[in-house]
Amino acid sequence: MATVTVGAVRERAPGERRVALVPETVTLLRRAGLDVLVETGAGSGAWFTDADYTVTGAEVVEADDLYARADVVLCVGPPDPATAGALRSGQTLVGLLEPLRHPEPVADLHRRGVRTVSLDLLPRTLSRAQSMDVLTSQASVAGYKAALLAAESYDRFFPMLTTAAGTMRPAQVLVLGAGVAGLQAIATARRLGAVVTAYDVRPESRGEVESLGARFLDVQSPPQTEPGAGVGGYARELTAQEQHDQREATDAHIARSDVVITTAQVPGRRPPLLVSAAALERMKPGSVVVDLAAGELGGNVEGSEPDKTDVLDNGVTVIGAGRLPSAMATAASTAYARNLVALLRHLVRDGELVLDPADEITGALMGGGPS
């Protein structure tokens, strides 16, 4: 019987500490009949040593050897030019390749005969694809870390404390966007003792928000012409007028909040602007704003920059937190690797990699690439 060989490469993007496979998942893949290669030093950013991989059955090799032998190359983020150039015709690259944001590198791989499986194209509404949902697992890590980052940056207590010096009131936290990251941020801030309010354009999010003990923010904005829910489990991208009306309706609540965490993103598009410069000016000194959507396309907060913290003239701290999963590389890598195991079990049948474009999961992940 043929054996599929998978190889996990070392991430080369600045600040990226995650790795596509962790030692515990090597054991699972070996049991499934796959051979596993891991590039030397691939797990070091997530605190996994080469010896950790070897003991679980992986072969630790140099990059050139991995590219020569692997049928499937596993990565986290889009490959750098050197990595992409090392791939050969007939190989399959699996990772968060971002073809909606960077279509040309993926198209170039297709022209060279490299098949791509882009995890950010997974149809998230399919129940049988949930165990493969990398975006959900990484968003959960990001939401958790965002609440911790906000608490660390806020110079007061999150919970209400009664001490000999008097009672300290709890922090008022506002979470904008109640997707996976937002819900995890809500849950974590609540565990830390904050009073949490949340808002999302999808009215059906109310039940999820309230189930976590937070208040759903009712804003007196003009009714939308279409439902807030979009396709694929995401919120619909609002029109420019709807975004304007939404900001006007939420600005007063932003001004009263001690901490604001924004999480709204649209795949492959500029994130919606939720917190304007005018709203930031109205916030109290010492307030903290964490923008999970901050990236090269912009963010939810006007003026936020990815991986940068700014203290404004009025004493408000704005944190562009676009790489939070990498800040928790061990947990994020473990979740990511478990998603990959589920995906590979779906793709490998009888010792062969089967990329069937007619399959609703596989076809979506391939995004029109060669089969």
Sequence and secondary structure as in RCSB ss.txt:
>XXXX:A:sequence
MATVTVGAVRERAPGERRVALVPETVTLLRRAGLDVLVETGAGSGAWFTDADYTVTGAEVVEADDLYARADVVLC
VGPPDPATAGALRSGQTLVGLLEPLRHPEPVADLHRRGVRTVSLDLLPRTLSRAQSMDVLTSQASVAGYKAALLA
AESYDRFFPMLTTAAGTMRPAQVLVLGAGVAGLQAIATARRLGAVVTAYDVRPESRGEVESLGARFLDVQSPPQT
EPGAGVGGYARELTAQEQHDQREATDAHIARSDVVITTAQVPGRRPPLLVSAAALERMKPGSVVVDLAAGELGGN
VEGSEPDKTDVLDNGVTVIGAGRLPSAMATAASTAYARNLVALLRHLVRDGELVLDPADEITGALMGGGPS
>XXXX:A:secstr
    EEEE    STT    S  HHHHHHHHHTT EEEEETTTTGGGT  HHHHHHTT EEE HHHHHHH SEEE 
SS   HHHHHH  TT EEEE   TTT HHHHHHHHHTT EEEEGGG  TT GGGGGG HHHHHHHHHHHHHHHHH
HHHSSS SS EEETTEEE   EEEEE  SHHHHHHHHHHHHTT EEEEE S TTHHHHHHHTT EE        S
S SB STTSB    HHHHHHHHHHHHHHHHH SEEEE    TTS     B HHHHHHS TT EEEETT BTTB S
BTT  TTEEEE TTS EEEE TTHHHHTHHHHHHHHHHHHHHHHHHHEETTEE   TTSHHHHHHHTT   
